[in-house]
Amino acid sequence: MIKSYKLRRGLANTFIYILLAVLGLIWIFPLVWLVLHSFRINPAGGDPATMVDHLFPHLDEYGINNYVELFTKTDFLRWFGNTFIIAVVCCIISTLSVLVVAYAFSRLRFKARKPLINVGMIMGMFPGFMTMIALYYILKMMGLDQTLLGLILCYSAGSGLGYLVMKGYLDTIPHALDEAATIDGANQFQVFWKIILPMAKPMVIYQILTSFISPWCDFILVRLIMQDNVNNYTVSRGLWMWTEQEYKAQGYFRFFLAGSVVVSIPITALFLYMQKYYVEGVTAGGVKG
């Protein structure tokens, strides 16, 4: 009976490992294809129709020409700068907003606290794209449409509504620490800065990552607000433009491949550098919240 159980368990584990391996290959294959073809020297100019004649490039077809021309012959560097500025500014504003709102709801007690929490939870249930048209016309009336400032305002204005996970973590920090610091003469800002923030470091890192990634990868809002202002495009909008038939016919698909690889490097590097804190933040927020 024991041998039969071990046999069934071994077969089940083997099946699971094979299934996970197959799913892993399916998931990673497009990434490998993207990277390899981004280095492909395509004599046909980068038309995607000529890039699927075989699965992977031949050894004599590799080079860095696509990357060199990406930075020297296209607007990619400008788009990359726009995206970096927007992501950094929104990351700072969003992180501070979430921290302040979460701290107020977690540590302070005032009459409108519970109604505001309920309103924030209800508003957070509605998807953001429901307000995109309204946002566009509001920005247009303010003269901020097709501008980086308008895009920053859209990304960061309502960021404080994402306080729930942070609040759940701050609720687990003992209030006795606040009381002891207050008795020693600390004000609310000192309690927040010197006690709460150091103890909430994993969640702060988690918030920084999510606040940075969101504007970096967004496409829908950029396309709506920027319209045809190519100079203010972000990388996601610019890369999508190169997949249009007009640009594919001119060989821009090879720049799309190279640009997709380049734009993934900052996010990957940031995530790998902060992976430990990110995992701690997700675990702590999910368990303690």
N, C-alpha and C positions, 0 to 999 in steps of 0.2 A: 504493500500500500504506500509506504514511504517512497519507494523507488518510482512508483507510478505518479505520485504527486510531484517529485523532483523532475520527472520527464515532462509532465505537462507544464510545469513552471518554466523549464528550460526552453521548451518549444514556444511558449507564449513570449518569453523574453526575446528569443531569437526573432520572432515575427515582429515584435515591437521595434527592435533595433534595425531590422531591414526596412520597415516602414519609415522610421525616422531618417534613415540614410537616404532613401529615395526622395522623401520630402525635402531634405536638406539639399540634395543635388538639384531638384526642381527649383528651389528658391535661389540658389547661388549661381545657377547657370546663366541667367540673363546678365548678372553683374560681371561674370567672367567674360561673356561675349562682348559686353559694352566696353570693358577695359581693353581687351585685345584689339577690337576693331577701331578703337580710338587712336591706336598707334599705326593703323594700316595706311600705307601710302597707296592711294587709289588713283590710278591714272585716269579714271572716268570722271574725276572731280568730286567724288563723294556721294553720288546718287545711290540711295539705299537699294534700289533695284539691282545694282551691280555688286552689292556687298553681301548678298545672300546666295551668291553662286556656289559658295562653299562655306562650311560652318565656321571655320577659323582661318585666319590669314596664313599664307605660306611664309616660310622663314625669311624669304627675300623681300617681303612686303612691309616689314616693320620700319618705323622711323618716327621722328619727333616733329615732322613738318606740320602736322595738324595743330600741335600745341604752340609751335612758334607763330604760325599764322593766326591762331586764335587770339593771341595777345597783340599782334602787330597789324592785322588787317581787318579786325572786327571791333565792335563796341563792347566786347565782353568785359574788358577791364573797367570801363565806366559802370557797367551794370553790376559788376562785382563790388565796386566801391559803394554804389547806392545801396545794395543789399546789406553790406557790412555796417554802414552807418545806421540804416533803419533798424537792423537787428540789435545792435549795441544799445542805441538810445531806447528802443522799446524794452529791451531786457532790463535796463536800469529802472525805467519808470514802472514797468509791470512788477518787478520784484519788490520795489519799495512800496508800491500800492498794496500788494498782497500782504506784505509783512505788517504794514500799518493797520489795515482793516482786520486782519486775523488777530493781531495783538489787542486791538480795541474790543473785539467781540469775545475774546478769550479771557482777558484779564480785567477789563473794566466793567462796571455795572452802572447802567443808566436806564431811564424809563423806556426809551425807544429801542433798546437793544434787541429784544426778541422780535418785535415787528420788522425791524430792519433785516435781521437774519432770515426771517421767513420770506421777505420780499426778494432778498438776494438769491435765495434758493429757487424761488419761482422763476425769476428772470433768467437764472442759469439753465433752466430746462429748455429754453427756446434756442434753437440753433442760430449762430451768428449771421448766416447768410440771409435770414429773413429781413434784416435791416439794411442790406447792402444798397438797394436802390435808394432808400431814404437817405443813407449816408452820402451817397454820391450827389444827390441834389442839394443837401445841406452844405457840403463842401463847395459845390458850384456856386451857391448863393454867397458863400464867404470868400470866393475867389481862391480857394485852396485845392480845387480839382486839378489833377495831373501834376501834383507837387509832392515832394518827399515829406513835407511837413503834414500835409493832409493824410498821407498814408500812415505816418507815425501816430497821429491823433486817433485814427480808426483802430489801430492795433492796441494802443495803450489806454484809451479813455475808459473802457469798461473792464480793464484787467483786474480791478479790485474785487470783482465778483467771483474770481477764482480762489477765494480765501478758504474754502471748506477744508481741503486737505491740510493746509498750514494750520488752521485753527484746531483741527483734530490733534495735531502733534503738540501744539502749544498747551492744549488742555491737559496733557499728561505731565507737564512740568509742574512740580509742587508749588502751590501758592505760598507756602511757608517761606520760600526763598524771596519772594517779593516783599512779604511782610518784614522779614529780617533786614532786608536792604533799606526799606522805608524807615524802620526804627533807627538804623544807622545814619539816616539823613539823606538817603538817595531820593531823587525825584523820579517821576515816571520815565523820563527819557533815559536817565542813568540805569534804571532797572531794565528797560528795553535793550539798551545798547551793551551794557556790561554783563548782564546775567542771562537774559532770554536769548539774544542772538548767538552767543557762544554755545549754548546748550542746544540750539536748533540748527546747528551748522549743516547736518545732512539734509534737512528739509530746505534750507536756503540754497544749497547747491542744486538740489532737485528743481527748485523754482527757477533758478538762473538758467539751467539747461532748457527747460520747457519754454521759458520766455524767449530764449534766443532762437530756438529751433522753429517756433511757430511762424514768425515773420520771414525767416530765412527760406522756408519751404513753401510759403503760401503762393498761390497762383491766381485764384478766382478774384479776390479783392483787388489785386494789382491790375489785372486785366480790365476790371470795371472802371477803376479810378483813373488809371493812366491813359486809357484810350490809345491814341496814336502818338503820344509823346515819347518817342523812342529813347531820347536822352535820359529820361527818368525811369526807364524800365529797371526792374530787378532781374536777376539771373533767370528765375523761373519763367518770367514773361518773355524775356529775350530768347531763351532756349526754345520755348514753344513756338515762337515766331519762325525759327529756323526749320521747323518741321512742316511748315506750310508748303504747298506745292510750288509756289513761285520761288522760294528759297532753295528747296530741294533740287530743283532743276538747275540752279546755279552752283550746286556743290556744297551747300552749307550744312548738309547732314553730317559731314565729317567733323565740322566745328561743334555741332550739337553733341556728338559723342564725346569729344575732348572736353567740352565745357561741362558736361554732366559729371565727368570724373573729377575735374578741378573743383566744382562746387561742393562735392561730397567730402573733400579733404578736411576743411575746417570743422565741419560737424563731427566727422569721425575722430579727428584729433582731440577735439574738446570732450567728446564722450569718453574716449579711452583715458584721457587724463583725469577726468572726474568720475570714472565709473564706480569706484569704491563708494564715494559719497552718494552717488545717484541710487545705487542699490540700497544703501542704508536708508535713504530718504523714502524710497518707494515702500520698503519693508516696514519702516516705522510708521509712515503715514497710513498704510493699509491695516496694520495690526492695531496700532494705538488709536487711530482715528475712529 
